[in-house]
Amino acid sequence: MAPQPVFFPAFVSARTLLREGWPEFAPSARLDADLLLCHTLGIARAELYKKPELPVSAEQQACFRDLLRQRRLGVPVAYLTQHKEFWSLDLEVNPWVLIPRPETEHLLESALDVLAQTRLRDVADLGTGSGAIALAIAKELPHCRVTATDISAQALELARRNSHRLGLGNVEFRAGDWWQGLQSQHCDMVVSNPPYVAEQDPCLDQGDTRFEPKLALAGGKQGLACIAEIIAGASRYLRPGGWLLLEHGYDQKQAVQALMVENGLLALGSRRDYQGHDRVMIAMKRPGLGSFSA
């Protein structure tokens, strides 16, 4: 027997529809439902609470309920709405890129602190994804020239769209795996949030990460393969006195620091996330040390 069509009332209020959506998830049920309904209606969350009796058409009801169904299956809200805020920037995201996370703002804060103190200009973001780090630096420091690289053509296209929508003219996008995108360019600073999860870590099959690109998450057997590759090339592409800032796993500080020392970099310190875990390693190419092939 063919499935029977589902009919929705011509109009219901936003309040009524939200009450239907809240029981769907935990613990962020209300926020998820709010964001999905706001996306459906094309309004800000503040407006939703100002106008709880806002009428929702049958077509909008169907769209909202389909989003609830996908969220029930685990699809991240950011992919359903195709938007994620990072550093007050409204970024477009899709399943080709990692969803920007609050932890990465520590990497950005560290980079901005150094750049503000030194007035360095040439910055590269390796593995830019949605462009979150590169675009935030370009927005905060218009004097900087930012180069954003990624191996994924789809990610680069998305990052370009974000840059264009934000009206940023000081960012250049290049295709390539880590340092390859820079070609012969030398930088004052390189920042990166590379894949650092061990390839067999069960977290890759849990929560939002089930739907995110494994290319942006898994960093080899111990989670250090991409980090090691970036550190190995730093002395070739950084100018003398240039900076390298890397986000890493909560338990990888010692290993990352050792790799930096082995490759002739000055490991200057680390920055912790909101949970107190070491999350960002900061290093410098020794002043007066010329470039050499990695």
C-alpha positions as CSV (number, residue, x, y, z in Angstrom):
1,M,0.0,0.0,0.0
2,A,1.4,3.4,-0.9
3,P,2.1,5.7,2.0
4,Q,-0.6,8.2,2.8
5,P,0.2,11.9,2.4
6,V,0.7,13.8,5.6
7,F,-1.4,17.0,6.0
8,F,-0.5,19.8,8.3
9,P,-2.8,22.6,9.5
10,A,-2.7,25.7,7.3
11,F,-1.1,27.6,10.1
12,V,0.0,27.0,13.7
13,S,1.9,29.3,16.0
14,A,5.7,29.1,16.4
15,R,5.1,28.4,20.1
16,T,3.0,25.4,19.4
17,L,5.5,24.0,16.9
18,L,8.4,24.5,19.3
19,R,6.7,22.5,22.0
20,E,6.5,19.7,19.6
21,G,10.2,19.9,18.8
22,W,11.6,20.1,22.4
23,P,11.1,16.5,23.4
24,E,13.2,15.3,20.3
25,F,16.7,15.7,21.8
26,A,18.6,16.1,25.0
27,P,20.3,17.9,26.6
28,S,20.1,20.8,24.0
29,A,16.6,20.1,22.9
30,R,15.2,23.6,23.2
31,L,18.2,25.3,21.6
32,D,18.3,22.8,18.7
33,A,14.5,23.3,18.1
34,D,14.8,27.1,18.3
35,L,17.7,27.2,15.8
36,L,16.0,24.9,13.3
37,L,12.7,26.8,13.4
38,C,14.5,30.1,13.1
39,H,16.3,28.7,10.0
40,T,13.0,27.5,8.6
41,L,11.3,30.9,9.1
42,G,14.4,33.0,8.2
43,I,14.4,35.0,11.4
44,A,16.7,35.7,14.4
45,R,16.2,33.8,17.6
46,A,15.4,37.1,19.5
47,E,12.5,37.6,17.1
48,L,11.2,34.1,17.8
49,Y,10.8,35.0,21.5
50,K,9.3,38.4,20.7
51,K,6.7,36.9,18.5
52,P,5.8,33.4,19.9
53,E,2.4,33.5,18.1
54,L,4.1,34.0,14.7
55,P,2.1,31.9,12.2
56,V,3.9,29.0,10.6
57,S,2.6,27.8,7.3
58,A,1.9,24.2,6.4
59,E,5.0,24.2,4.1
60,Q,7.2,25.6,6.8
61,Q,5.8,23.0,9.3
62,A,6.8,20.3,6.9
63,C,10.3,21.7,6.5
64,F,10.8,22.1,10.2
65,R,9.6,18.5,10.9
66,D,12.0,17.2,8.3
67,L,14.9,19.0,10.0
68,L,13.8,17.5,13.3
69,R,13.8,14.1,11.7
70,Q,17.4,14.6,10.4
71,R,18.5,16.0,13.8
72,R,17.0,12.9,15.5
73,L,19.3,10.8,13.3
74,G,22.3,12.8,14.6
75,V,22.9,15.2,11.8
76,P,24.6,18.3,13.4
77,V,22.5,21.5,13.6
78,A,25.2,23.4,11.8
79,Y,24.9,21.2,8.7
80,L,21.1,21.4,8.8
81,T,21.2,25.3,9.0
82,Q,24.4,25.6,7.0
83,H,25.6,28.2,9.4
84,K,27.9,28.4,12.4
85,E,29.1,31.4,14.3
86,F,32.9,31.6,15.1
87,W,34.5,34.7,16.6
88,S,31.3,36.6,15.9
89,L,31.5,35.7,12.2
90,D,28.6,34.0,10.6
91,L,30.1,31.3,8.5
92,E,28.6,29.0,6.0
93,V,29.4,25.3,6.7
94,N,28.6,22.0,5.0
95,P,29.6,18.4,5.3
96,W,32.9,19.0,3.3
97,V,34.3,21.0,6.3
98,L,34.8,20.6,10.0
99,I,32.3,22.5,12.1
100,P,34.3,25.3,13.9
101,R,34.6,24.7,17.6
102,P,35.0,27.0,20.6
103,E,38.4,25.3,21.4
104,T,39.8,26.7,18.2
105,E,39.1,30.3,19.4
106,H,42.1,29.7,21.8
107,L,44.3,29.2,18.8
108,L,42.9,32.3,17.2
109,E,43.4,34.3,20.4
110,S,47.0,33.2,20.7
111,A,47.7,34.2,17.0
112,L,46.0,37.6,17.5
113,D,48.0,38.3,20.6
114,V,51.3,37.7,18.9
115,L,50.3,39.6,15.8
116,A,49.1,42.6,17.8
117,Q,52.5,42.8,19.6
118,T,54.7,42.2,16.7
119,R,52.9,43.8,13.7
120,L,53.8,40.9,11.5
121,R,52.0,40.8,8.2
122,D,52.2,37.6,6.3
123,V,50.1,34.8,7.9
124,A,49.2,31.4,6.5
125,D,46.4,29.1,7.7
126,L,47.1,25.5,6.7
127,G,44.0,23.3,6.3
128,T,41.6,26.2,6.4
129,G,38.3,24.3,6.0
130,S,35.5,26.8,6.2
131,G,38.1,29.6,6.5
132,A,37.3,30.3,10.2
133,I,40.8,31.1,11.4
134,A,42.0,32.8,8.3
135,L,38.9,35.0,8.0
136,A,38.9,36.0,11.7
137,I,42.5,37.1,11.4
138,A,41.8,39.0,8.2
139,K,38.8,40.7,9.8
140,E,40.5,41.6,13.0
141,L,43.8,42.8,11.4
142,P,43.2,44.3,8.0
143,H,47.0,45.0,7.6
144,C,47.7,41.3,7.5
145,R,48.0,39.4,4.3
146,V,46.5,35.9,4.9
147,T,47.0,32.8,2.8
148,A,44.6,30.0,3.4
149,T,45.3,26.5,2.0
150,D,43.4,23.3,1.9
151,I,43.7,20.0,0.0
152,S,39.9,19.9,-0.5
153,A,38.6,21.8,-3.5
154,Q,35.1,21.8,-1.9
155,A,36.4,23.3,1.3
156,L,38.3,26.1,-0.6
157,E,35.2,27.0,-2.6
158,L,33.2,27.3,0.7
159,A,36.0,29.4,2.3
160,R,36.0,31.7,-0.7
161,R,32.3,32.2,-0.4
162,N,32.6,33.0,3.2
163,S,35.4,35.5,2.5
164,H,33.3,37.2,-0.3
165,R,30.2,37.4,1.9
166,L,32.2,39.0,4.7
167,G,33.8,41.5,2.3
168,L,37.4,40.5,3.0
169,G,40.0,41.5,0.4
170,N,43.2,40.5,2.3
171,V,42.8,36.7,2.0
172,E,44.2,34.5,-0.8
173,F,43.1,30.8,-1.2
174,R,45.4,28.2,-2.5
175,A,45.0,24.4,-3.1
176,G,47.5,22.1,-1.6
177,D,48.3,19.6,1.1
178,W,49.7,21.6,4.1
179,W,52.9,23.4,2.9
180,Q,52.4,22.5,-0.8
181,G,49.8,25.3,-1.2
182,L,52.4,27.9,-0.2
183,Q,54.8,26.9,-3.0
184,S,57.9,29.1,-2.4
185,Q,56.1,31.7,-0.2
186,H,57.7,32.5,3.2
187,C,55.6,33.6,6.2
188,D,55.9,35.5,9.4
189,M,53.3,33.2,11.1
190,V,51.6,29.9,10.4
191,V,48.5,28.7,12.2
192,S,46.8,25.4,11.8
193,N,44.1,23.2,13.4
194,P,45.1,20.0,11.8
195,P,43.5,16.5,12.2
196,Y,44.8,15.2,15.5
197,V,42.4,12.4,16.5
198,A,43.9,8.8,16.4
199,E,42.4,6.9,13.5
200,Q,40.9,4.2,15.8
201,D,39.6,6.6,18.4
202,P,35.9,5.6,19.1
203,C,35.0,9.3,19.2
204,L,35.1,9.4,15.4
205,D,31.9,7.3,15.5
206,Q,30.1,9.3,18.1
207,G,28.0,12.5,18.1
208,D,28.5,15.2,15.5
209,T,31.9,13.7,14.3
210,R,30.1,10.8,12.6
211,F,28.9,13.3,10.0
212,E,32.1,15.4,9.7
213,P,34.9,14.7,7.1
214,K,37.3,12.1,8.4
215,L,40.0,13.9,6.4
216,A,39.7,16.9,8.8
217,L,39.6,14.7,12.0
218,A,41.8,11.6,11.8
219,G,45.6,12.3,12.1
220,G,47.1,8.8,11.6
221,K,47.6,6.0,14.1
222,Q,48.5,8.2,17.0
223,G,46.8,11.3,15.8
224,L,50.2,13.0,15.2
225,A,50.9,12.4,11.5
226,C,49.6,15.8,10.2
227,I,51.1,17.7,13.1
228,A,54.5,16.1,12.5
229,E,54.3,17.0,8.8
230,I,53.5,20.6,9.5
231,I,56.3,20.9,12.1
232,A,58.8,19.3,9.8
233,G,58.3,21.9,7.1
234,A,58.1,24.9,9.4
235,S,61.8,25.9,9.2
236,R,61.6,25.9,5.4
237,Y,58.6,28.2,5.1
238,L,58.9,30.4,8.2
239,R,61.1,33.5,8.1
240,P,63.7,33.7,10.8
241,G,61.9,34.7,14.0
242,G,58.6,33.5,12.5
243,W,55.9,31.8,14.6
244,L,54.1,28.5,14.4
245,L,50.9,27.9,16.4
246,L,49.1,24.5,16.4
247,E,46.0,23.2,17.9
248,H,46.4,19.7,19.3
249,G,44.6,17.0,21.3
250,Y,44.2,17.4,25.1
251,D,46.9,14.8,25.8
252,Q,49.4,15.6,23.0
253,K,51.3,18.5,24.5
254,Q,54.5,16.6,25.3
255,A,54.6,14.8,22.0
256,V,54.0,18.0,20.0
257,Q,56.6,19.9,22.1
258,A,59.2,17.1,21.4
259,L,58.5,17.3,17.7
260,M,59.1,21.0,17.7
261,V,62.4,20.7,19.5
262,E,63.5,17.8,17.2
263,N,62.9,20.1,14.2
264,G,65.0,23.0,15.6
265,L,62.1,25.2,16.7
266,L,61.9,27.1,20.0
267,A,58.9,25.7,21.9
268,L,57.7,28.8,23.7
269,G,54.6,27.6,25.6
270,S,51.1,26.4,25.4
271,R,47.6,27.7,26.0
272,R,44.8,25.8,27.8
273,D,41.1,25.5,26.8
274,Y,38.1,26.2,28.9
275,Q,38.4,22.7,30.5
276,G,42.0,23.3,31.6
277,H,43.5,21.1,28.9
278,D,46.6,22.1,27.0
279,R,45.3,22.8,23.5
280,V,47.6,25.2,21.6
281,M,51.4,24.9,21.2
282,I,53.4,28.0,20.3
283,A,56.8,27.9,18.7
284,M,59.3,30.1,16.9
285,K,61.9,29.6,14.2
286,R,65.2,30.7,15.7
287,P,66.1,34.3,14.7
288,G,68.9,34.3,12.2
289,L,68.3,30.7,11.1
290,G,68.0,30.6,7.4
291,S,65.6,28.4,5.4
292,F,66.5,24.9,4.4
293,S,64.7,22.0,2.7
294,A,62.7,19.8,5.0
